[in-house]
Amino acid sequence: MTALLDETSTPVVDGDVLETEPHPLALGTVLDRFHFTPDELVVDVPTRRATIGAVVPAYNEADTIVDVLRGLLKQTRLPDVIHVVVNNTSDKTFRKAAKLAGEHTVVRKGVEQVTRIYVHDLGVLPDKKVGALNYGFRLVRGADYLLGVDGDTVLGRRTVERLEAEMEADPRIGGISAIYTVDDRAARGPLGRFLLTGQRAQFASFNLQNLVRGRNMAVLGGQASLFRTAALETVMAAHHQRDPWVSDSEVEDSLLSLQIKSVGFSTKISATARATVGGMTTLRALDGQQVKWNYGAIDLMWPGQRGDTRGQPFHPNLRLRWMENASMLLNAATRLMFGLLLAAALSIGAFEFSPVWLIPPVVAVALNLRIALSMKNPTWRDVLFAATLVPAEVYMWIRFGHFVRAWTKFLAQSRTDNWAAQAKAERGAGWAFLSPLALAVAALAGLVWVWTLLPVSAQSAVLSVGWPVLGAVTVVQTVAMVRRLLRRQHGYRA
């Protein structure tokens, strides 16, 4: 292979530009020849648009997949290609998605953009969503970015444009997630509306904590995240993986986020890009989802080697996870202590009301209201949920159940397939979600029986120690809530 060069030419071999050192007289020769001064020399360098390949793993998403694809086609910046990867599906997801397959051309701000939708039905995949994501990765591997979008997630019109702009502005970012919220418009019945409103508050709180901490995102969720392909390739090389996502973790997105951070890239949450996701409308389905998430997070946090997964307790992305688990444990303990001490005091006529105990719930309501009002488009349900305290407390107790179930399964070294358990719960099968309630009733009955056996002097001693301890812990919790309440949010909207 040869190329002919002169003093000032740039070598081209089979269409590829080769890097060479310029001739020391080349610039002067050109300027002398055309009588230009250096200040008058203008070079028009063509700009290259980055390429984005979108991957949409879809499992029984017949009700939402069309809206998801239409949302992608409405983007101000179209992905260059969209691959819908249907897997383990028994509904009409493939048939509905296939109606939008093919080439689509749009004009945005006078510029023509073209994308093509491909729909793949992989049948039964042992690795489920992980297998679908890795299949999609292999299809778009040559692109600059991989856009992961869940089969129930609808992007805002400018989401792709904004995610790409933030990635292009900072090459240190390996992946960036959109701000996502739960769509409550499809809620059916009081219970469904209540659960969706609770999930909206939960996700808003999580998003805000990431936004105010330098926009460092602990989890690049599959709902709507843009990954730098070079970062994924680096992860694969560093960890000797065939694909970016691995199937031996319950939370494949959390593990990949840790790996991206570990190889030197940052993981961020966007300041402006938004997406709307589907929520869980039954207690059973919510339990299946949240137990899987919590179990997977614990698996990553806990020290030691478990199969191919190594716990990383000191990883910076897991600090927020540790704080969340510590907060859940403390909140559950103080609520249980207050309820038990109150009942015990009433049983022997030793209760005296103090208005000081009203301060924590007042601060909690103020904090909940601030989170609700920080949402991009809060609804009246969001505000009422926060302002009346009782709904938020009920939802918190439901989350305690998920917390207990996840830790119990982990400490018992249960080898349950949590992916399958979530899918089963979403189909309306299984009663495991009631196990925390049964455990609580049994424990309460035991405590009542023991309390009745104690002499009055012992009961008084328990109360005299219990109330001060509870008071001290409650003061610490209240100070922490006040700190969050007064913390600047820098204009971020969750």
N, C-alpha and C positions, 0 to 999 in steps of 0.2 A: 504494500500500500504506500503510495508516494503522493507528495503534494509539491507543487511549484510555488516558490515564494520569491518576492523581491524585497527590497529594503523596508518597505512600509506596509506590505500587505498582511492581512490576517489569514492564517492557514485554515482551509476548510477541507476536511476529508470525509467523504461520503455523507455530506450534510452536517457534520459536527464541527463546531468551532473549537480549535485547540488553543490552549493558553501558551503564549510565547512572550519572551522579553522584547520590548520595543527597541528598534534600532535607535541609537543615541541621537542621530540626526533626523529621525523621521518627522518629529513635530515641527522642527525648524524648516525642513524642506517643504512641508505642506504650506506653512504660513508664508514663506518667501514666494512660493509659486503663485499663490492666490492673493497676496498682499493683504492678509488679515492680521490684525493684532490679536493677542490672546484673549482680550476682553470681548472682542467681536465674534469669537468662535463659539457657535451655538451647536450643540450636538443633540439631535432628537433621538432619544433612546426609547424604543418601544417598551411598553409595560406589559407584563404577563399576568393574566388573571389566574389565581390559584384554582385548583380543581377540588370539588367536593363530591364525595360519593355517599349517599344516604342509605342506611340499612335499617329496615323496619322488621324486627322479629315479631311474628304474629301467631298467637295461640288462642284459638276460639274468639276472634275479634270481629265477628260478622256484624255486630251492632255498631262498631266504631271505625272500622278500617277505611270506609269510604270518606268519612270526615277527616281522618288523618291524612289521607292522600290529597284530598282537596285543599287541606291546609298547607301542604307542601307546595302544591301548584300555585297557590296564591302568594307565595313568598316574593318579596321585592328582589331577592337574590335567589334564583332557583338553584337547587343542587344540580350538578351536571348529569347525575344518574341516580335513580332510586330503585333499590332492590327490596322487594317485599319477600321475606323468607317465612313461609307458612310451615308450621311444625306441630306435630302431635294434636292435630285439630280434627274435630268431628262435626263442625258446623259449616256454614257457607262462606267462610273467610276467603278462600281461594277464588271462588266464583265471583264474589262481589269485587275483590281487588282486581281480578282479571279484566273487568269491564273498563278499567282506567289504564290498562297496559298499553304501551306504545309511545310514540313520540308526541311531545307537547311543546308548542311554540307560543311564547307570550312576548309582549312588548312592555318593558318597564322603563319609564323616563326616556322614551325614544330609542331605547336599545333593545334589540331582539335577543331573547334568551331561549335556549332549547334544552329540554331534558327528555329523558326516556325512562319509562317505568317498566321494570321487569318483575314478574311474579313467579316465585318458585315454590312448589309444594314438595317438601322433603319427606313427607310421611311421618313415620315414628322415629324420633331422634332420642337416643338414650340420654344425651346431654341437654336436651330440651332447649331453653333459651340460649344457653352458652354455645351449644352446637350451631344454632341459627346465627348468632352473632359472628362466630368464627367463619362460618360459610360465607356470610356477607363480607367479612374482612378480606377474604381471599379474592372476592369479586372486585373490590374497589382498592386493592392494595397499591395500585399505581397512582392513586389520587393523593393530593397534598393533605387532605383532611377526610376523616370519616365522621359522618353525622349519624349518631345513634338515636332513633326515635321509637318509643314503644308503640304498640298497636292500638293504644287507647289514648294517645297524647296528641293534642292539636296545638300547633305552634301559632304564636302571634304573627302577624303579617311580616314583620321586620326581624324576626328572630334569627334566621340564618345570616342575614346581612350584618346584624350586630355581633353575633358570635364570631363571624369571620373577621370583622374589623378589629375586635379585641385581640384575637389570635395573631393577626398580621402585625398589629402594633407592638407586640412583645413576643419575640421568639423563645423566651424562657417558658412560656405557657405550654404545657403538654396536653392539657384538656380543660375545657370550660363548660360549665353546666348552665342551663337557663334557670331562671327563677320559676318554679312551678307551683301551681295551686290546684286544689281539687275543684272540679266542676260539680256544683250542687244543683244544677238545673234539672237533672233527671231523677232527683230524689223522689221516692214513692213512700208515702206513709210517714207518720211521726218518727218512727225509729230510724228509717233511712235518712230523713232530713237531719235528725240529731247527730247521727254518726258522721255524715258528710261534713257538717258544721264543725264537729270536733276535730276531724282530720284537717280541715282548712286551718284551724287555730294551731294545731300541732305542727304542720308544715311551715306556717308563717313564722312561728317561733324559731324553728330550725334554720330557716333561710336567713332570718335577721341575725342570728348568732354568727353565721358564716359571713354575712355581709359586713358586719361591724368589726370583724377580726381580720381586716385587711383583704376581705373577699377571698380568703383562703378556704377552699371547699374541701371538706373531709371526704365527701362521697360524690364522685361524678356519676350521678344516677343515670340509669338507662332511659329515663323518661325523655330527656332531650339534652344531649351533650355532644360537643364537637371535640374530636380528638385529632391531634397532630399525628399523622401516620409515622413520621420519623420517631416520635416518642414511643409509639406502639412497637415499632421495629427494635428500638433500643431495649425496651422491656423484655421482648422475646429473646434477644441475644444475651442480656444480663442474667436472665433466669432460666436459660436453656429450655424455653418453651417453643412448641410448634406453632401456637396461636396466642393472641393477646389474652383471651379470657380462658380461665381454667375451671374445670368442672368439680374440683375437689373442695371448693369453697361454697358456703351457703349464700354468700353475698359477693357474687363475682364482680360487681361494680366497685364495691369497697376495696377488695383486694387489688384490683387493677389500679385504683386511685393511689393506694399505698405504693405500689410498684413504680408508677410514674413519678411519684415524689422521690422515691429512693434512688432513681437513676439520674436525678438532677433537674427534672422539670418541675414546674409548679402546677398546682391544680386549683382552679379558680371558679367562682360563681359570677355570672355576668351581672353587671350593674343595671342593665335595661332589658335584655332579651327575656321573653316570657313564654310560658307554655301552660296549657291546661290539661290535667290528667284525670282519668276516671278514678273514682273512689270506691270503697267497700260499703255496701248498703245493708249488710247483715252482721250480727255479732260473730257468727261462725266464720264468715269470710275475712272479717277484720282480724280476728284472732289468728287465722292461718297466715295472713300476710305479716302481721307484726311479730309473731313468734319466730317466723323464719328470719326476719330482719334482725331481731334482737339476738337470736341464737348465733347467727353468722357474725355479728359484731363481737360477741363474747368470744367466739372461736378465734378471731383475729387478735383480741386484746390479751387473752390468757397466755401466760408464758408456757413454753414447752413445745415439743414437736408432736403433731397429730397427723399421722400419715404423711402426705406431701405438703401439709400446711403447717407453717411455723408461726407461733404466736409472736406478736411484736408489741409488747406492752408499752414501750417507750417511743413508738413511732409518733411524730408530730401530728399526723392526721387523726390519731386515736385519742388525743387529749380531750376533745369534745365528747367522745364516746364515754371515756372514764367519768367525765363530769356529769353526763346524762345519767349513767348508772348509779353514781353516788347520790345524785339528786333524787332519783326515784326511790332508792333505799331509804334515804332520810325522810322524804315526804311520806312514804308508807308507814315508817316507824312512828313518826310524830302523830299522824292521824289515828293510828291504832292505839297509841298510848293515851291520847286525849279521850277517845271513845271509851276505853276500858277504865281509865281513872274517873271519868265522869259517872259512868254506870256504877262503879264501886263506891264512889262518894255518896251517890243518891241512895244506894242500898242500905247505908248505915246512917243516913241523915246528916252527913258531914259536908255537904256541898255548899259553898258560898260563892255567889256570882261576883266577878270582878270585871269591870268594863275594859280592863287592859287586854283581855283575851279577844276583844273585837278588833284590835289593831291589825293582827296578821290577815284576817279575811278582807279588811278594807284595803290594805296594801295589795293583796292578791287581785282584787277586783280592778284596782287602778292599773296594775301591770297587764292584766288580761285585756283591758280596754285599750291600752296603748298598742299592744300587739294587733288587736283587731283593726284599729284605725290606721295602722301602718300598712295594711293590705292595699293592693293597687285599687281594687274596687270592692270595698267591704259591703256586705248586704246587711239588711236589718237583722237577719238571723245571727250574723257574726257578732254584731254589737250586743244583741240581747243575750246571746250565749255568754259573753264576757261579763256583762253588767249584772246579771242576776246570780252569779256565783254557783248556784246549784247545778246547772247543766255542766259547767266546767269541772265541778267536783265529781259528778257522776262519771264523766268521761275519763277523769284521772283514775278513778277506781277501776275502770275497765282496763286502762293501760297497766295498772298494777298487776292485774291478772295475767296480761301478756308477759310482763317482766318476770313474774314468779314462774310461769310455765317455761320460759326460755332458760332461766337459770337452773331450774329443776332438771330439764332435759340434758343440759350441758353437764352438770355435776354428776348426773346419773350415767353419763357416757352413753346416752341413748343414741342409737344409730338409725333413727327414723329418717326417711326421705322427706325432708321438709318441703321440697318442691312439690312432691306428690301430695303431701298433707294439705298444702295451700290449695292446690287444684281441686282436691276432694272437698275442702271447705267451701270453695267458691261454687261447687256444684250443689251445695246444700246438704252434704253428708257429714257424719261424725258428730260426736258430743264432747270431745276433749276440751272444748272452750269453756265448759261448765265445771271442769275439775278444780280451778281455784276457788269457786264459790263453795263447792262441797268441802274442800279443805278448810276454808274459813269457818264454815258452820260447825264442823267437827272440832276445830281448835277452840272456838268460842264456847261450845258446850263443855269442853274439858276445863277451860279456865273458870267458868261459872261454878262447876262442881268443886274445883279446888278452893275457890274463894269462900264457898259456903262452909268448908271444913275448917277454915282458919278461925282462931279466936279473935275477938274484937280488938285486942291489943296488937295483934299481928297485922290485922287489916289497917289499923290506924298508922302503924309503922310504915306499911307499904305506901300509903297515901302521903305521909310526911316526907318520904324520900322521892316518890314518883313525881309529884307536882313541881318541886324545884328543878329536878333534872329536865323535865319537859319544858319548863319555863326557860331555862338556859338555852336549850337547843332551839326553841322557837324564836328567841331573840336573834340567834345567829342566822336562822333562815330569813327572818324579816329584814335584817340588815342586807342580806344578799339580794332580796327582792327589791328593796329600795335602791340599791346600787344599779340593778338592771333597769329600774324605772327611770332613773335620772341619767342613764348613760346616753350620750349623743348618738343619734342614728344617721347623721350626715345626709339626711334627705333620702335615704334608701326606702324603697317600698317593697314590702314582701308580698 
